Amino acid sequence: MTQPDERQLGRVGRVALVGILIGGTILAATDPISLLFYLGYASVGVLLVIRRTSNPIGWLLLLIAFSFIGTTARPGTDVQTLQAGTATTGELVFAWTSSWAGLVSYLAFVGLAVLFPSGHLPANRWRWPTVACLTIGLMLVAATAVAPTFTYNVDAGITNVVILNPFAILPGLPLWSLVPDVGLVALVFNLGLLVVAVAALVVRFRRSTGIDRLQLRWLASSVVLCIGAVAFGLGTLAIFGNAARVAWIPAIVAYPMVPLAIGVAIMRYRLYEIDRIISRTLSYGVVTATLALVFVAVVLGLQAALEPITGGNTIAVAASTLVVAALFQPITKRVKTVVDRRFDRARYDGERTVAAFAARLRDQVELEGLEADLDAVVRLTMAPATLGRWISRQGAVE
């Protein structure tokens, strides 16, 4: 890990980083979702660059943050003028950047999975294959940027248009005819590389121990959360179609969790609370989903039963709200117990141990037995490096 005396950014570098962060915020402000993603990754990236300058993790987060700006469609862009070559320079540059910015973000995520948390490439036999794959990915991105044409995504990727690339290098080279869509090749390669990198991250997590395991657990948990949120969005769209406007809300919330998890792991801030955070996230997620299903089911049931009498749904909604309010406490308690037993076992066992000790304490009359029992409970629940006792002259244990 980073040594305390490593080289830090000077005042000029910090001011420049803050200026870049502000400039990126202005560019990302055209789209609320892109702004949220940009701020999540850029703010943590700037913090890590300032505090851990030689660690590339912060720089990769900044690269991902600016890739969100590159892949965001600019409002008011005229596709016809882009195809005709009469668009303004700014519109043309943004359209050209969008054709390869997403590919850069995939490679940056691969770098995060490979370099996290130390910032160094693997030292085993996978070092040079990793370098080779990243180099190929970069070459494909560069080829996409200088190909004779590039693809511009319209309407959130629903429509794609092909535009002549004004920044093309040797557009008449026969090599381009061999690979007519180099952008698609780069996309498939970089996505495949990202899948392999995430799988390698999971393997490293399972083989790690100590602090490294805790750090990897933060990143692995956030990645799993993102994958689950994206799967939920795709599944919801497949079932309900475009009418399901809430399909991507979990992904919007989960995506910025990746830089936050990385920041906690790199800075080791409250590193040991991962189990509690996971258990609470799952608990409230399950409780929210359960209560939402109960609310919808009761509303639909009461509407069908009361419509001939009331002719409206006001009573059904009011009754459903009361049912959900009554079920909140028992469902929350039950779900927390089940989730803590699985994902926060240390806290769950500690609470059970303390409760059992409190029950025995009422019947304990021998001081020696009480001291031994107290020692065992403290060591089991708190795991202190050292433990001492002080007994007053009256014989009470404090």
LOZA-830144 format. One record per residue (C-alpha): residue number from 1; residue in three letters; x, y, z. Coordinates in steps of 0.1 Angstrom, whole numbers, plus 5000, padded with zeros to 4 digits. Layout:
N
NODE;NUM;ALA;X;Y;Z $
...
***
This chain:
398
NODE;1;MET;5000;5000;5000 $
NODE;2;THR;5009;5037;4998 $
NODE;3;GLN;5037;5049;5020 $
NODE;4;PRO;5031;5080;5041 $
NODE;5;ASP;5061;5098;5026 $
NODE;6;GLU;5051;5094;4989 $
NODE;7;ARG;5051;5124;4966 $
NODE;8;GLN;5020;5145;4969 $
NODE;9;LEU;5004;5170;4945 $
NODE;10;GLY;5015;5206;4951 $
NODE;11;ARG;4992;5235;4954 $
NODE;12;VAL;4992;5242;4917 $
NODE;13;GLY;4982;5206;4909 $
NODE;14;ARG;4954;5207;4934 $
NODE;15;VAL;4940;5240;4920 $
NODE;16;ALA;4942;5225;4885 $
NODE;17;LEU;4923;5194;4896 $
NODE;18;VAL;4896;5214;4912 $
NODE;19;GLY;4893;5236;4880 $
NODE;20;ILE;4890;5204;4859 $
NODE;21;LEU;4863;5191;4883 $
NODE;22;ILE;4843;5223;4880 $
NODE;23;GLY;4847;5224;4842 $
NODE;24;GLY;4835;5188;4839 $
NODE;25;THR;4806;5196;4861 $
NODE;26;ILE;4795;5224;4837 $
NODE;27;LEU;4798;5201;4807 $
NODE;28;ALA;4779;5173;4825 $
NODE;29;ALA;4751;5196;4837 $
NODE;30;THR;4731;5191;4805 $
NODE;31;ASP;4719;5157;4817 $
NODE;32;PRO;4710;5150;4854 $
NODE;33;ILE;4720;5113;4853 $
NODE;34;SER;4753;5120;4837 $
NODE;35;LEU;4759;5148;4862 $
NODE;36;LEU;4752;5123;4891 $
NODE;37;PHE;4776;5097;4877 $
NODE;38;TYR;4802;5123;4869 $
NODE;39;LEU;4802;5138;4903 $
NODE;40;GLY;4803;5104;4920 $
NODE;41;TYR;4834;5092;4901 $
NODE;42;ALA;4851;5126;4898 $
NODE;43;SER;4849;5137;4934 $
NODE;44;VAL;4863;5104;4947 $
NODE;45;GLY;4889;5104;4919 $
NODE;46;VAL;4901;5139;4928 $
NODE;47;LEU;4903;5130;4965 $
NODE;48;LEU;4924;5099;4958 $
NODE;49;VAL;4947;5117;4933 $
NODE;50;ILE;4954;5143;4960 $
NODE;51;ARG;4959;5118;4988 $
NODE;52;ARG;4974;5089;4968 $
NODE;53;THR;4991;5106;4939 $
NODE;54;SER;5011;5076;4927 $
NODE;55;ASN;4982;5052;4929 $
NODE;56;PRO;4965;5051;4894 $
NODE;57;ILE;4931;5042;4909 $
NODE;58;GLY;4922;5079;4913 $
NODE;59;TRP;4932;5088;4878 $
NODE;60;LEU;4911;5059;4864 $
NODE;61;LEU;4881;5072;4883 $
NODE;62;LEU;4886;5106;4867 $
NODE;63;LEU;4889;5090;4833 $
NODE;64;ILE;4856;5072;4839 $
NODE;65;ALA;4840;5104;4851 $
NODE;66;PHE;4849;5122;4819 $
NODE;67;SER;4838;5093;4797 $
NODE;68;PHE;4802;5099;4810 $
NODE;69;ILE;4804;5134;4795 $
NODE;70;GLY;4817;5120;4763 $
NODE;71;THR;4789;5095;4759 $
NODE;72;THR;4761;5120;4768 $
NODE;73;ALA;4742;5133;4738 $
NODE;74;ARG;4742;5170;4736 $
NODE;75;PRO;4708;5187;4734 $
NODE;76;GLY;4699;5204;4702 $
NODE;77;THR;4724;5184;4681 $
NODE;78;ASP;4713;5182;4644 $
NODE;79;VAL;4721;5148;4630 $
NODE;80;GLN;4714;5159;4595 $
NODE;81;THR;4741;5186;4596 $
NODE;82;LEU;4765;5160;4611 $
NODE;83;GLN;4759;5137;4582 $
NODE;84;ALA;4762;5165;4557 $
NODE;85;GLY;4795;5177;4573 $
NODE;86;THR;4781;5212;4580 $
NODE;87;ALA;4777;5209;4618 $
NODE;88;THR;4796;5233;4641 $
NODE;89;THR;4830;5223;4654 $
NODE;90;GLY;4817;5218;4689 $
NODE;91;GLU;4789;5194;4678 $
NODE;92;LEU;4813;5175;4656 $
NODE;93;VAL;4838;5171;4684 $
NODE;94;PHE;4812;5159;4708 $
NODE;95;ALA;4797;5134;4683 $
NODE;96;TRP;4832;5121;4675 $
NODE;97;THR;4841;5118;4712 $
NODE;98;SER;4810;5098;4719 $
NODE;99;SER;4820;5071;4694 $
NODE;100;TRP;4850;5060;4715 $
NODE;101;ALA;4845;5075;4750 $
NODE;102;GLY;4824;5044;4761 $
NODE;103;LEU;4852;5021;4750 $
NODE;104;VAL;4877;5041;4771 $
NODE;105;SER;4854;5037;4802 $
NODE;106;TYR;4853;4999;4797 $
NODE;107;LEU;4891;4998;4797 $
NODE;108;ALA;4893;5020;4827 $
NODE;109;PHE;4870;4996;4846 $
NODE;110;VAL;4892;4968;4835 $
NODE;111;GLY;4921;4987;4850 $
NODE;112;LEU;4903;4992;4883 $
NODE;113;ALA;4895;4955;4886 $
NODE;114;VAL;4932;4946;4878 $
NODE;115;LEU;4950;4973;4897 $
NODE;116;PHE;4928;4976;4928 $
NODE;117;PRO;4938;4982;4956 $
NODE;118;SER;4976;4985;4954 $
NODE;119;GLY;4977;5002;4920 $
NODE;120;HIS;5002;4976;4907 $
NODE;121;LEU;4999;4950;4880 $
NODE;122;PRO;4998;4913;4890 $
NODE;123;ALA;5033;4900;4897 $
NODE;124;ASN;5026;4864;4887 $
NODE;125;ARG;5024;4848;4853 $
NODE;126;TRP;4993;4869;4844 $
NODE;127;ARG;5013;4902;4843 $
NODE;128;TRP;5023;4902;4807 $
NODE;129;PRO;4990;4888;4793 $
NODE;130;THR;4973;4916;4812 $
NODE;131;VAL;4996;4942;4797 $
NODE;132;ALA;4990;4927;4762 $
NODE;133;CYS;4952;4927;4765 $
NODE;134;LEU;4952;4963;4778 $
NODE;135;THR;4975;4974;4749 $
NODE;136;ILE;4952;4957;4723 $
NODE;137;GLY;4922;4974;4739 $
NODE;138;LEU;4939;5008;4737 $
NODE;139;MET;4949;5002;4700 $
NODE;140;LEU;4914;4993;4691 $
NODE;141;VAL;4901;5025;4708 $
NODE;142;ALA;4927;5045;4689 $
NODE;143;ALA;4917;5028;4656 $
NODE;144;THR;4880;5036;4663 $
NODE;145;ALA;4889;5073;4668 $
NODE;146;VAL;4908;5076;4635 $
NODE;147;ALA;4887;5053;4613 $
NODE;148;PRO;4872;5067;4581 $
NODE;149;THR;4837;5068;4597 $
NODE;150;PHE;4823;5067;4632 $
NODE;151;THR;4789;5057;4646 $
NODE;152;TYR;4768;5083;4665 $
NODE;153;ASN;4741;5071;4688 $
NODE;154;VAL;4708;5090;4687 $
NODE;155;ASP;4679;5086;4711 $
NODE;156;ALA;4698;5068;4739 $
NODE;157;GLY;4713;5043;4714 $
NODE;158;ILE;4681;5033;4697 $
NODE;159;THR;4691;5049;4664 $
NODE;160;ASN;4727;5048;4651 $
NODE;161;VAL;4739;5069;4622 $
NODE;162;VAL;4772;5067;4604 $
NODE;163;ILE;4792;5099;4600 $
NODE;164;LEU;4824;5107;4580 $
NODE;165;ASN;4852;5111;4604 $
NODE;166;PRO;4870;5145;4599 $
NODE;167;PHE;4899;5132;4621 $
NODE;168;ALA;4905;5101;4601 $
NODE;169;ILE;4940;5090;4594 $
NODE;170;LEU;4947;5075;4559 $
NODE;171;PRO;4910;5069;4552 $
NODE;172;GLY;4919;5053;4518 $
NODE;173;LEU;4941;5026;4534 $
NODE;174;PRO;4930;4991;4523 $
NODE;175;LEU;4933;4980;4559 $
NODE;176;TRP;4900;4997;4567 $
NODE;177;SER;4881;4976;4542 $
NODE;178;LEU;4892;4945;4560 $
NODE;179;VAL;4876;4957;4592 $
NODE;180;PRO;4846;4978;4581 $
NODE;181;ASP;4833;4983;4617 $
NODE;182;VAL;4864;4986;4640 $
NODE;183;GLY;4842;5002;4667 $
NODE;184;LEU;4821;4970;4670 $
NODE;185;VAL;4853;4949;4672 $
NODE;186;ALA;4866;4972;4699 $
NODE;187;LEU;4833;4970;4718 $
NODE;188;VAL;4832;4932;4718 $
NODE;189;PHE;4869;4929;4728 $
NODE;190;ASN;4867;4955;4756 $
NODE;191;LEU;4834;4940;4770 $
NODE;192;GLY;4849;4905;4770 $
NODE;193;LEU;4880;4918;4787 $
NODE;194;LEU;4859;4935;4813 $
NODE;195;VAL;4840;4902;4820 $
NODE;196;VAL;4873;4884;4825 $
NODE;197;ALA;4887;4912;4847 $
NODE;198;VAL;4856;4910;4870 $
NODE;199;ALA;4859;4872;4872 $
NODE;200;ALA;4896;4876;4881 $
NODE;201;LEU;4886;4901;4908 $
NODE;202;VAL;4862;4876;4924 $
NODE;203;VAL;4890;4849;4923 $
NODE;204;ARG;4914;4873;4940 $
NODE;205;PHE;4888;4881;4966 $
NODE;206;ARG;4883;4845;4975 $
NODE;207;ARG;4920;4839;4978 $
NODE;208;SER;4928;4870;4997 $
NODE;209;THR;4932;4875;5035 $
NODE;210;GLY;4934;4903;5060 $
NODE;211;ILE;4932;4939;5049 $
NODE;212;ASP;4934;4930;5012 $
NODE;213;ARG;4903;4908;5016 $
NODE;214;LEU;4883;4937;5032 $
NODE;215;GLN;4894;4961;5005 $
NODE;216;LEU;4884;4937;4977 $
NODE;217;ARG;4852;4930;4995 $
NODE;218;TRP;4841;4966;4992 $
NODE;219;LEU;4847;4967;4955 $
NODE;220;ALA;4833;4933;4948 $
NODE;221;SER;4801;4941;4968 $
NODE;222;SER;4796;4974;4948 $
NODE;223;VAL;4802;4956;4915 $
NODE;224;VAL;4777;4928;4924 $
NODE;225;LEU;4752;4955;4934 $
NODE;226;CYS;4756;4972;4900 $
NODE;227;ILE;4752;4939;4882 $
NODE;228;GLY;4721;4931;4901 $
NODE;229;ALA;4706;4965;4894 $
NODE;230;VAL;4713;4963;4857 $
NODE;231;ALA;4698;4928;4856 $
NODE;232;PHE;4667;4941;4874 $
NODE;233;GLY;4664;4969;4848 $
NODE;234;LEU;4668;4946;4818 $
NODE;235;GLY;4644;4921;4833 $
NODE;236;THR;4618;4948;4841 $
NODE;237;LEU;4620;4962;4806 $
NODE;238;ALA;4617;4927;4791 $
NODE;239;ILE;4585;4920;4811 $
NODE;240;PHE;4568;4954;4811 $
NODE;241;GLY;4584;4972;4781 $
NODE;242;ASN;4593;5009;4780 $
NODE;243;ALA;4563;5017;4802 $
NODE;244;ALA;4583;5006;4832 $
NODE;245;ARG;4599;5040;4839 $
NODE;246;VAL;4614;5029;4873 $
NODE;247;ALA;4634;5000;4857 $
NODE;248;TRP;4667;5018;4859 $
NODE;249;ILE;4663;5036;4893 $
NODE;250;PRO;4683;5008;4911 $
NODE;251;ALA;4711;5011;4886 $
NODE;252;ILE;4711;5049;4889 $
NODE;253;VAL;4716;5045;4926 $
NODE;254;ALA;4740;5016;4924 $
NODE;255;TYR;4764;5029;4898 $
NODE;256;PRO;4779;5057;4919 $
NODE;257;MET;4784;5032;4948 $
NODE;258;VAL;4815;5019;4930 $
NODE;259;PRO;4837;5050;4935 $
NODE;260;LEU;4824;5054;4970 $
NODE;261;ALA;4834;5018;4978 $
NODE;262;ILE;4868;5023;4962 $
NODE;263;GLY;4873;5055;4982 $
NODE;264;VAL;4865;5038;5015 $
NODE;265;ALA;4887;5008;5007 $
NODE;266;ILE;4917;5029;4995 $
NODE;267;MET;4915;5053;5024 $
NODE;268;ARG;4906;5025;5048 $
NODE;269;TYR;4879;5047;5063 $
NODE;270;ARG;4855;5026;5084 $
NODE;271;LEU;4868;4996;5064 $
NODE;272;TYR;4854;4970;5088 $
NODE;273;GLU;4818;4981;5085 $
NODE;274;ILE;4812;4964;5052 $
NODE;275;ASP;4792;4936;5067 $
NODE;276;ARG;4769;4960;5085 $
NODE;277;ILE;4764;4981;5054 $
NODE;278;ILE;4757;4950;5032 $
NODE;279;SER;4732;4937;5057 $
NODE;280;ARG;4714;4970;5061 $
NODE;281;THR;4712;4976;5024 $
NODE;282;LEU;4697;4941;5018 $
NODE;283;SER;4674;4945;5048 $
NODE;284;TYR;4659;4978;5037 $
NODE;285;GLY;4658;4967;5000 $
NODE;286;VAL;4638;4935;5009 $
NODE;287;VAL;4616;4954;5033 $
NODE;288;THR;4608;4981;5007 $
NODE;289;ALA;4601;4955;4980 $
NODE;290;THR;4579;4934;5004 $
NODE;291;LEU;4558;4964;5016 $
NODE;292;ALA;4554;4977;4980 $
NODE;293;LEU;4541;4943;4969 $
NODE;294;VAL;4517;4942;4999 $
NODE;295;PHE;4505;4977;4992 $
NODE;296;VAL;4498;4970;4955 $
NODE;297;ALA;4481;4937;4963 $
NODE;298;VAL;4459;4952;4990 $
NODE;299;VAL;4450;4981;4968 $
NODE;300;LEU;4440;4959;4938 $
NODE;301;GLY;4421;4935;4961 $
NODE;302;LEU;4402;4962;4979 $
NODE;303;GLN;4394;4981;4947 $
NODE;304;ALA;4379;4950;4932 $
NODE;305;ALA;4359;4943;4964 $
NODE;306;LEU;4347;4978;4971 $
NODE;307;GLU;4342;4993;4937 $
NODE;308;PRO;4305;4982;4935 $
NODE;309;ILE;4300;5000;4968 $
NODE;310;THR;4322;5031;4968 $
NODE;311;GLY;4329;5035;4931 $
NODE;312;GLY;4364;5049;4938 $
NODE;313;ASN;4398;5039;4952 $
NODE;314;THR;4402;5063;4980 $
NODE;315;ILE;4392;5038;5007 $
NODE;316;ALA;4414;5011;4992 $
NODE;317;VAL;4445;5033;4992 $
NODE;318;ALA;4438;5045;5028 $
NODE;319;ALA;4433;5009;5040 $
NODE;320;SER;4464;4997;5021 $
NODE;321;THR;4485;5025;5038 $
NODE;322;LEU;4473;5014;5072 $
NODE;323;VAL;4481;4978;5065 $
NODE;324;VAL;4516;4987;5053 $
NODE;325;ALA;4522;5009;5084 $
NODE;326;ALA;4511;4980;5107 $
NODE;327;LEU;4534;4955;5090 $
NODE;328;PHE;4564;4977;5089 $
NODE;329;GLN;4579;4970;5123 $
NODE;330;PRO;4574;4932;5124 $
NODE;331;ILE;4586;4927;5088 $
NODE;332;THR;4616;4949;5094 $
NODE;333;LYS;4626;4931;5126 $
NODE;334;ARG;4622;4897;5109 $
NODE;335;VAL;4641;4906;5078 $
NODE;336;LYS;4669;4922;5097 $
NODE;337;THR;4673;4891;5118 $
NODE;338;VAL;4674;4868;5088 $
NODE;339;VAL;4698;4890;5068 $
NODE;340;ASP;4721;4897;5098 $
NODE;341;ARG;4723;4860;5105 $
NODE;342;ARG;4737;4855;5069 $
NODE;343;PHE;4756;4887;5061 $
NODE;344;ASP;4765;4903;5094 $
NODE;345;ARG;4772;4871;5115 $
NODE;346;ALA;4797;4888;5138 $
NODE;347;ARG;4772;4914;5150 $
NODE;348;TYR;4744;4888;5152 $
NODE;349;ASP;4765;4864;5173 $
NODE;350;GLY;4778;4893;5194 $
NODE;351;GLU;4742;4904;5202 $
NODE;352;ARG;4732;4869;5211 $
NODE;353;THR;4763;4864;5233 $
NODE;354;VAL;4756;4897;5252 $
NODE;355;ALA;4720;4888;5256 $
NODE;356;ALA;4729;4854;5270 $
NODE;357;PHE;4754;4869;5294 $
NODE;358;ALA;4728;4894;5307 $
NODE;359;ALA;4704;4865;5314 $
NODE;360;ARG;4732;4846;5333 $
NODE;361;LEU;4742;4877;5352 $
NODE;362;ARG;4709;4878;5371 $
NODE;363;ASP;4717;4844;5386 $
NODE;364;GLN;4755;4848;5391 $
NODE;365;VAL;4765;4850;5427 $
NODE;366;GLU;4802;4840;5426 $
NODE;367;LEU;4827;4867;5418 $
NODE;368;GLU;4852;4844;5402 $
NODE;369;GLY;4827;4829;5379 $
NODE;370;LEU;4814;4864;5370 $
NODE;371;GLU;4850;4875;5362 $
NODE;372;ALA;4857;4846;5339 $
NODE;373;ASP;4823;4849;5322 $
NODE;374;LEU;4829;4887;5316 $
NODE;375;ASP;4863;4880;5302 $
NODE;376;ALA;4850;4854;5278 $
NODE;377;VAL;4821;4877;5266 $
NODE;378;VAL;4844;4907;5261 $
NODE;379;ARG;4870;4887;5241 $
NODE;380;LEU;4844;4871;5220 $
NODE;381;THR;4824;4902;5211 $
NODE;382;MET;4850;4930;5211 $
NODE;383;ALA;4883;4910;5204 $
NODE;384;PRO;4905;4935;5222 $
NODE;385;ALA;4943;4933;5220 $
NODE;386;THR;4946;4935;5258 $
NODE;387;LEU;4921;4932;5286 $
NODE;388;GLY;4923;4943;5322 $
NODE;389;ARG;4899;4944;5351 $
NODE;390;TRP;4896;4967;5381 $
NODE;391;ILE;4877;4955;5412 $
NODE;392;SER;4867;4980;5438 $
NODE;393;ARG;4874;4974;5475 $
NODE;394;GLN;4837;4966;5480 $
NODE;395;GLY;4841;4937;5456 $
NODE;396;ALA;4820;4950;5428 $
NODE;397;VAL;4832;4945;5392 $
NODE;398;GLU;4834;4977;5372 $
***
